[in-house]
């Protein structure tokens, strides 16, 4: 129960954090600048796409959040780096938080769908 509460607090901070890049964690336990995030977006058919995030650096485990244009979550499975969505609901942003609280946010570019 304690771990779930801690994860919930991390995700609430991710939901409301407006930063556009990494930030140093408070404990200094990790190097937030080493956290790098990239993605691949593949069109599955005329209606659906799949987006897969890749993360390097930081400290595992990583937590993932896909946000729509209104900053509302498109997913509630924060341990999954893969999402399949309707073409009309592509994420505007994707956020990754590592185990020590380092956060990286990237913008989704629809022109990169393969």
C-alpha positions in Angstrom: 0.0 0.0 0.0 2.9 2.4 0.8 4.5 1.8 -2.6 1.2 2.5 -4.4 0.8 5.8 -2.4 4.3 6.8 -3.3 3.6 6.0 -7.0 0.4 8.0 -6.9 2.2 11.0 -5.5 4.8 10.7 -8.3 2.1 10.6 -10.9 0.2 13.5 -9.5 3.4 15.6 -9.7 3.9 14.4 -13.3 0.4 15.4 -14.2 0.8 18.9 -13.0 4.4 19.6 -13.8 4.7 22.1 -16.7 8.4 21.8 -17.3 9.6 21.1 -20.8 12.8 19.3 -20.0 14.5 17.4 -17.2 14.9 18.9 -13.7 17.4 18.0 -11.0 15.8 15.7 -8.4 15.8 17.0 -4.8 18.0 14.2 -3.4 20.8 14.6 -5.9 20.8 10.8 -6.2 20.8 10.8 -10.0 21.8 12.8 -13.0 18.5 14.0 -14.5 20.3 15.5 -17.5 21.2 11.9 -18.6 17.5 11.0 -19.1 16.8 10.8 -22.8 13.4 9.9 -24.4 12.6 9.2 -28.0 9.6 7.5 -29.7 8.5 5.7 -32.8 4.9 6.1 -34.1 3.6 3.5 -36.5 0.2 3.6 -38.3 -1.4 0.3 -37.7 -4.4 0.9 -40.1 -6.5 3.9 -41.2 -7.9 4.4 -37.7 -5.1 3.4 -35.2 -1.5 4.2 -34.4 1.0 2.7 -32.0 3.5 4.8 -30.1 6.5 3.3 -28.4 8.8 5.3 -26.1 12.4 4.5 -25.6 14.3 5.7 -22.6 18.1 5.9 -21.9 19.8 7.2 -18.8 18.2 8.0 -15.5 17.3 5.2 -13.1 14.8 2.4 -13.7 12.0 1.8 -13.3 10.5 4.4 -15.6 6.9 5.6 -15.5 5.1 6.8 -18.7 2.3 9.3 -19.3 0.7 10.1 -22.6 -1.3 13.4 -22.6 -3.9 14.8 -24.9 -4.0 18.4 -26.1 -5.8 19.4 -22.9 -3.1 17.7 -20.7 -5.5 14.9 -19.8 -4.0 11.4 -19.6 -4.7 9.0 -22.4 -3.5 6.1 -20.3 -3.6 4.9 -16.7 -1.0 2.1 -17.1 2.0 4.1 -16.1 4.5 1.2 -16.4 3.8 0.7 -20.1 5.9 2.5 -22.7 3.6 1.5 -25.5 0.2 2.9 -26.4 -2.3 2.3 -29.2 -4.8 5.1 -29.9 -7.3 6.2 -32.4 -5.8 8.5 -35.0 -8.1 11.3 -33.7 -6.7 10.9 -30.2 -2.9 11.1 -30.7 -1.1 12.5 -27.7 0.2 16.0 -27.7 2.9 15.3 -25.1 4.6 12.3 -23.5 6.2 12.4 -20.1 8.6 10.0 -18.5 9.6 10.0 -14.9 12.4 7.8 -13.5 12.7 6.1 -10.1 14.3 9.2 -8.5 11.8 11.7 -9.9 13.7 13.0 -12.9 11.2 14.0 -15.5 11.4 14.4 -19.3 8.6 15.7 -21.5 8.5 15.6 -25.3 6.1 16.9 -27.8 4.4 14.5 -30.2 4.8 15.3 -33.9 2.1 13.7 -36.1 4.3 14.1 -39.2 6.6 11.4 -37.7 4.0 8.7 -38.0 5.4 5.9 -40.2 
